[in-house]
Amino acid sequence: MEAVLKVHDVECRYKAHPALQGVSLVVPRGIFLGLIGPNAAGKSTLLKTLAATLKPRRGVVLFNGEELDKISRRALARQVSVVPQETSVSFPFTAYEVVMMGRHPHLGRFARESKRDFALVREAMEAANCWHLRDRSILEISGGERQRVILARALAQEPEVILLDEPTTHLDLTSQLEILGVLKTLNTRRRLTVLAVFHDLNLAAQFCDQLVLLHEGKIFAAGTPERVLTRETIRAVYRTDALVIKHPLTGMPQVVLLPQPDREKPSLPQLHLHLICGGGVGAPLMGQLTRMGYLVSAGVLNIMDTDWEVARALGLPVAEEKPFSPVGRAAYQANLRLARAADAVFLLEIPFGYGNLPNLQILEPLLASQKRCYLVDFEHLPERDYTGGRAVCLAASLREQGLSCLPDQQAVYQVIHSLGKEKSNAETASGKRSYSGLYGK
């Protein structure tokens, strides 16, 4: 694929601080490329280098095969436009006048605007959805409206490449999608090459063909969103844990942040809590209990189930079964081992079919061994029973054997608190004391 921009071994510094270190990059013509990374990773510095507003200390940048610093400002402005992060304007120009400034690189020193210039300005403002602001002072409109005007000015330049530093800043959700939709349409229909800095990883994944992940002034990863946005790269670069799932409509990766452990939690006796769940019912509880410092396990969960993905992302012990498969003997036994090792077992409000009925049947041997077992939302179990009433009958029988019922997941926290106090008192009486921490650490 033909390259419109090439970056080779570029180094940039702000005084003694290195901002870019040995960055090399090839930008194919007609691509929508997203620059992502944490604060101070070098994203804006790289964009300024590509815009020729910052000269690298080392390395070279080529635009259409020609060294960037050998191209005149006017010639470059006819081919490359920039939407900066800061869009303030100091003088009370109208929005129309600001957009018309985008035509200046195409005009001679004393030339006046032509009909074509006026038509292009209107086209750019309509594309950026700001034509209705044409007579308003740039100083009197909102930050989001000003962002649209600056984008229209960049489009009015008729660029081959457009560089945008956080183009969705100050915009509400609808406006973000509109602006990025405009850029994607121009990218697709006119082969406009788009390079944009993103802080929102999900927007970047949705609109960009490829991503470049910068970290500490270097390229950490580059490629398709699926290749770049992985749990491992996010953990390494952003120093946080996240769940990466596929968008249900686009199939693009979506990043879901996971709760961080509460490092200020009070000292509590360590409890092992086993959750029987599935279909996303247990995900919030898993995250919160893990954050609170409890040892949590789960099962039986089908591989690729939402609860399975969350449990694996949190590093929890899981009894698992193949995707879309009934609970087999091996998975049942693994679930039983985890449940027997726990201080308490909570069966959450999951639907029951013949395939996962063993997740209810498992409570019988647990209750026989005096394990504390709790069923959440027994009242509405008939609405979740797809076994012809077998699940309801079994649950009623288990209640007679000592199964406790809770109205909702909020009651789970109350039970856990009581169990914690009970265990604390028992440990104090025996002269022992254990403190909670993630998995005993």
C-alpha positions in Angstrom: 0.0 0.0 0.0 1.3 3.5 -1.0 2.6 5.5 2.0 1.7 9.2 2.3 3.8 9.7 5.5 6.9 7.9 6.7 8.6 8.5 10.0 12.0 7.1 10.5 13.9 7.0 13.8 12.4 10.3 15.1 13.5 11.7 18.4 12.0 14.8 20.0 12.8 16.5 23.3 11.4 19.2 25.5 14.6 20.6 27.0 16.2 17.5 28.6 13.0 15.5 28.7 12.6 12.9 25.8 9.1 13.1 24.3 9.7 10.7 21.4 12.5 8.1 21.2 13.3 6.3 18.0 9.8 6.3 16.6 9.4 4.8 13.1 6.0 4.6 11.4 4.5 4.2 7.9 1.1 5.8 7.2 -0.6 4.3 4.2 -2.6 6.6 2.0 -6.3 6.7 2.7 -6.1 5.1 6.2 -7.9 6.2 9.4 -5.2 6.0 12.0 -5.6 6.5 15.7 -2.9 7.5 18.1 -3.6 6.3 21.6 -1.7 6.0 24.9 -1.7 7.5 28.4 -0.9 11.1 29.2 2.6 12.2 28.3 3.1 9.1 26.0 4.1 11.3 23.0 0.8 11.4 21.0 0.5 15.2 20.6 4.3 15.4 20.1 4.1 13.0 17.2 1.2 14.8 15.7 3.1 18.2 15.9 6.1 16.5 14.2 3.9 15.3 11.4 2.4 18.8 11.0 5.9 20.3 10.8 5.3 22.5 13.8 7.9 20.7 15.8 11.3 19.8 14.3 12.8 16.5 15.6 16.2 16.4 17.0 17.0 13.3 15.1 15.3 11.3 12.3 13.3 12.2 9.2 9.7 12.6 8.3 8.7 12.1 4.6 5.5 13.4 3.0 4.8 11.8 -0.4 8.5 10.9 -0.5 9.8 14.4 0.2 11.4 15.5 3.5 8.9 17.5 5.5 11.3 20.3 6.4 12.0 21.0 2.8 8.3 21.6 1.9 7.2 25.3 2.2 4.6 26.1 4.7 2.1 27.2 2.0 2.6 24.1 0.0 2.2 21.9 3.0 -1.0 23.7 4.1 -2.5 22.9 0.7 -2.1 19.2 1.5 -2.1 18.8 5.3 -4.6 20.4 7.7 -4.6 20.4 11.5 -7.3 20.5 14.1 -5.4 21.4 17.3 -6.3 20.4 20.8 -6.8 24.0 21.9 -9.3 25.7 19.6 -9.5 29.2 21.1 -9.6 32.2 18.8 -8.6 35.6 20.1 -10.5 37.9 17.7 -14.3 38.2 17.2 -14.4 36.7 13.7 -17.6 35.1 12.6 -17.6 31.3 12.2 -17.8 31.8 8.5 -14.7 34.0 8.4 -12.8 31.4 10.5 -13.7 28.6 8.1 -12.8 30.8 5.1 -9.3 31.1 6.5 -8.9 27.5 5.4 -8.9 28.7 1.8 -5.9 31.1 2.3 -3.2 28.6 1.3 -5.0 28.3 -2.1 -5.2 32.0 -2.8 -2.6 34.3 -4.2 -1.3 37.2 -2.1 -3.9 39.7 -3.5 -6.4 37.3 -4.8 -10.0 37.4 -3.7 -12.2 34.4 -2.9 -13.9 32.8 -5.9 -17.3 31.2 -6.2 -15.5 27.9 -5.7 -14.0 29.1 -2.4 -17.4 30.1 -1.2 -18.9 26.8 -2.2 -16.2 24.8 -0.6 -16.6 26.8 2.7 -20.3 26.1 2.8 -19.7 22.4 1.9 -17.2 22.1 4.8 -19.5 23.8 7.3 -22.4 21.6 6.3 -20.2 18.5 6.6 -19.2 19.6 10.1 -22.8 20.6 11.0 -22.0 24.2 11.7 -23.5 26.1 8.7 -26.2 27.5 11.1 -23.4 29.2 13.1 -22.0 31.1 10.1 -23.0 34.5 11.3 -22.2 33.9 15.0 -19.0 35.3 16.6 -16.5 32.6 17.3 -16.2 34.1 20.8 -19.9 33.6 21.5 -20.4 29.9 20.7 -19.8 26.9 22.9 -16.6 24.8 23.0 -18.3 22.0 21.1 -19.6 24.4 18.5 -16.1 26.0 18.1 -14.7 22.5 17.6 -17.0 22.0 14.7 -16.0 25.3 13.2 -12.3 24.5 13.5 -12.9 21.1 11.8 -14.8 22.8 9.0 -11.8 25.2 8.5 -9.5 22.1 8.2 -11.9 20.5 5.7 -12.0 23.8 3.7 -8.3 23.4 3.0 -9.1 20.4 0.8 -6.3 18.4 2.5 -4.9 15.1 1.5 -4.1 14.4 5.1 -5.9 15.8 8.2 -4.3 15.7 11.6 -6.6 15.9 14.7 -5.5 16.3 18.3 -8.4 14.9 20.4 -11.1 15.9 17.9 -14.0 15.0 20.3 -12.9 17.3 23.2 -15.8 19.4 24.5 -18.3 17.4 22.4 -21.3 15.5 23.8 -21.8 11.8 22.9 -24.0 12.5 19.9 -21.7 15.2 18.6 -18.7 12.9 19.0 -20.3 10.3 16.8 -21.4 12.9 14.2 -17.9 14.4 13.9 -16.1 11.0 13.7 -18.8 9.9 11.3 -18.0 12.8 9.0 -14.3 12.0 9.1 -15.0 8.3 8.4 -17.2 9.2 5.5 -14.6 11.5 4.0 -11.9 8.9 4.7 -14.0 6.2 2.8 -15.4 8.2 -0.1 -12.5 10.7 -0.8 -9.6 8.6 0.5 -8.8 11.4 3.0 -6.0 10.2 5.2 -7.0 10.8 8.9 -4.6 10.7 11.8 -6.3 11.5 15.2 -5.2 11.4 18.8 -7.8 9.6 21.0 -8.1 9.2 24.7 -11.3 7.2 24.4 -10.2 3.7 23.4 -13.6 2.6 22.4 -14.2 5.4 20.0 -10.7 4.8 18.5 -11.6 1.1 18.0 -14.9 1.9 16.4 -13.6 4.4 13.8 -10.0 3.6 13.1 -8.6 1.1 10.7 -5.3 0.9 12.6 -4.1 2.1 16.0 -0.6 3.1 17.2 -0.2 2.7 21.0 2.5 5.0 22.4 4.1 4.6 25.8 6.9 6.7 27.3 7.7 8.1 23.9 8.0 4.8 22.1 5.6 2.7 20.0 4.4 -0.1 22.2 2.0 -1.7 19.8 0.7 -1.0 16.3 -1.9 -2.7 14.0 -5.6 -3.3 13.9 -7.7 -2.5 17.0 -8.1 -6.3 17.7 -4.3 -6.6 17.8 -3.5 -3.5 19.8 -6.4 -3.4 22.3 -5.7 -6.5 24.4 -6.0 -7.0 28.1 -2.2 -7.5 28.3 -1.3 -4.3 26.5 -3.8 -2.2 28.5 -2.4 -3.6 31.7 1.2 -3.0 30.7 0.7 0.6 29.4 -2.2 2.0 31.4 -1.4 0.0 34.6 -5.0 -1.0 35.1 -7.0 -4.1 34.5 -9.7 -4.2 31.9 -12.1 -6.6 30.1 -11.8 -6.5 26.3 -15.0 -7.7 24.6 -16.4 -7.6 21.1 -18.9 -4.9 20.3 -22.2 -6.7 19.7 -22.9 -4.9 16.4 -19.5 -4.0 14.9 -17.4 -6.8 16.3 -14.7 -4.3 17.3 -13.0 -4.6 20.6 -14.5 -2.6 23.5 -12.6 -1.9 26.7 -14.5 -2.3 30.0 -12.6 -1.1 33.0 -12.5 -3.4 36.0 -12.7 -2.3 39.6 -9.4 -1.9 41.4 -8.7 -3.5 44.7 -9.7 -1.2 47.7 -6.3 -0.7 49.3 -7.9 1.3 52.1 -10.3 -1.5 53.1 -10.5 -2.2 56.8 -9.1 -5.4 58.2 -11.6 -8.2 57.9 -11.3 -11.9 58.3 -10.7 -13.5 54.9 -13.7 -15.2 53.5 -13.9 -17.4 50.5 -17.2 -16.9 48.6 -18.3 -19.1 45.8 -20.8 -17.7 43.2 -22.9 -19.9 41.0 -24.0 -17.6 38.2 -23.9 -17.1 34.4 -25.1 -14.8 31.7 -23.7 -11.7 33.3 -25.7 -12.0 36.5 -22.6 -12.4 38.6 -20.3 -9.9 37.0 -21.1 -6.9 39.2 -20.9 -9.0 42.4 -17.6 -10.6 41.4 -16.0 -7.2 40.7 -17.3 -5.6 43.9 -16.4 -8.5 46.2 -12.9 -8.8 44.7 -12.4 -5.0 45.2 -13.4 -5.5 48.8 -10.7 -8.0 49.3 -12.6 -11.3 49.4 -11.5 -14.5 47.8 -14.1 -15.2 45.1 -14.6 -18.3 42.9 -17.3 -19.1 40.4 -18.9 -21.9 38.4 -20.1 -23.6 36.4 -19.6 -21.0 33.6 -19.6 -21.7 29.9 -16.5 -20.5 28.2 -17.1 -17.1 26.5 -20.1 -16.4 28.8 -20.0 -12.8 30.1 -19.5 -14.0 33.7 -16.7 -16.3 32.6 -14.9 -13.4 30.8 -15.2 -11.2 33.9 -14.0 -14.0 36.2 -11.0 -14.8 34.0 -10.2 -11.1 33.7 -10.2 -10.8 37.5 -8.1 -13.9 37.8 -10.7 -15.8 39.8 -10.8 -19.6 40.1 -13.5 -20.9 37.8 -15.2 -24.2 37.1 -15.8 -24.0 33.4 -17.6 -25.9 30.6 -17.3 -25.7 26.8 -19.3 -23.0 25.1 -23.1 -23.7 24.6 -22.6 -27.1 26.3 -24.6 -28.6 29.2 -22.7 -28.9 32.5 -20.7 -32.2 32.3 -19.4 -34.4 35.1 -15.9 -32.9 35.1 -17.2 -29.3 35.3 -19.7 -30.4 38.0 -16.9 -31.9 40.1 -14.7 -28.8 39.7 -17.6 -26.7 40.8 -18.2 -28.9 43.8 -14.5 -28.7 44.9 -14.6 -24.9 44.7 -17.9 -24.7 46.6 -16.7 -27.1 49.4 -13.6 -24.9 49.9 -15.7 -21.8 50.3 -17.1 -20.3 53.5 -20.4 -19.8 51.8 -22.1 -20.5 48.4 -24.4 -18.1 46.7 -26.6 -19.2 43.8 -27.6 -16.1 42.0 -30.7 -15.3 40.0 -29.9 -17.3 36.8 -32.4 -18.9 34.5 -32.4 -22.7 34.6 -32.6 -25.1 31.6 -31.8 -28.8 31.5 -28.2 -27.9 30.6 -27.4 -26.0 33.7 -29.7 -27.7 36.2 -26.6 -29.3 37.8 -25.8 -25.8 39.1 -28.8 -26.2 41.3 -28.5 -29.9 42.0 -25.0 -29.2 43.4 -26.5 -27.6 46.5 -27.9 -30.9 47.8 -24.5 -32.5 48.7 -23.3 -29.1 50.0 -26.2 -28.8 52.3 -25.7 -32.3 53.5 -22.2 -31.4 54.6 -23.6 -28.3 56.5 -22.2 -25.8 53.9 -23.9 -22.5 54.1 -25.8 -22.0 50.9 -28.0 -19.1 49.7 -30.4 -18.8 46.8 -31.1 -15.3 45.5 -34.6 -14.4 44.4 -36.5 -17.6 45.0 -39.8 -15.7 44.6 -39.2 -15.2 40.8 -37.6 -18.6 40.1 -40.8 -19.9 38.3 -40.2 -17.1 35.7 -36.7 -18.4 35.2 -37.5 -22.1 35.2 -37.3 -23.6 31.7 -37.3 -27.3 32.9 -41.0 -27.8 33.2 -41.0 -27.0 36.9 -38.1 -29.3 37.9 -36.0 -26.4 39.1 -38.7 -24.9 41.2 -39.5 -28.3 42.8 -35.8 -29.0 43.5 -35.4 -25.5 45.0 -38.4 -26.0 47.3 -36.9 -29.4 48.4 -33.6 -27.7 49.1 -35.2 -25.1 51.3 -36.5 -27.9 53.5 -32.9 -29.2 53.7 -31.6 -25.8 55.0 -31.2 -23.7 51.9 -31.5 -20.0 52.8 -33.2 -17.6 50.4 -32.3 -13.9 49.8 -34.5 -11.4 48.1 -31.8 -9.8 46.0 -28.1 -9.3 45.5 -28.0 -6.4 48.0 -28.9 -9.0 50.7 -25.8 -10.9 49.8 -23.6 -8.1 51.1 -25.5 -8.2 54.4 -25.0 -11.9 54.8 -21.3 -11.6 54.0 -20.9 -8.9 56.6 -22.6 -11.1 59.2 -20.3 -14.0 58.2 -17.3 -11.8 58.5 -18.2 -10.7 62.0 -18.9 -14.3 63.0 -15.6 -15.5 61.7 -13.8 -12.6 63.3 -15.3 -13.5 66.7 -14.4 -17.1 66.3 -10.8 -16.3 65.4 -10.6 -13.9 68.4 -11.9 -16.5 70.7 -9.3 -19.0 69.5 -6.5 -16.5 69.7 -6.0 -16.3 65.9 -6.6 -13.4 63.6 -6.4 -13.4 59.8 -6.7 -10.3 57.6 -8.2 -10.0 54.2 -6.3 -9.3 51.1 -6.6 -10.4 47.6 -6.1 -14.1 47.6 -4.3 -14.0 50.9 -1.6 -11.6 49.8 
